[in-house]
Amino acid sequence: MIKKKVTIVNDAGLHARPAAAMVKLASNYESDFYIHMYGYKVNGKSILGVMTLAAEKGAELELEVDGDDEEEALEAIIELIDSGFGEVYEDDEQ
C-alpha cells in the first residue's frame, strides 16, 4: 500500500466532471483506491464517494492505493490531479 498527499488545483474543485474522470481512470487499475480528506475515507472508484468529499480548490487529499499495479495507478491519478483535470489555465497558475 502506498499513500501520497495531493492538492486540488483547479478553480472549480472536484466537481462532477473531474470526479468522473478520476473514477474512470482509477477503474482502469486493479488496485484498490481510497481518498482520505478531513477524517473521511471514500472509495476512489465510486463517483458518489468522490462527490461526497466536495473537495474545493486548495483541498488536501491523501490518496491510498493498494494492489499489484498500485504505483502505476497512483502516478496516473496524481498526474490527472496535478493537471487540474484539464481545467487549469496559465492565468490560474501561481
Sequence and secondary structure as in RCSB ss.txt:
>XXXX:A:sequence
MIKKKVTIVNDAGLHARPAAAMVKLASNYESDFYIHMYGYKVNGKSILGVMTLAAEKGAELELEVDGDDEEEALE
AIIELIDSGFGEVYEDDEQ
>XXXX:A:secstr
 EEEEEE  STT S HHHHHHHHHHHTTSSSEEEEEETTEEEETT HHHHHHT   TT EEEEEEESTTHHHHHH
HHHHHHHTGGGT  GGG  
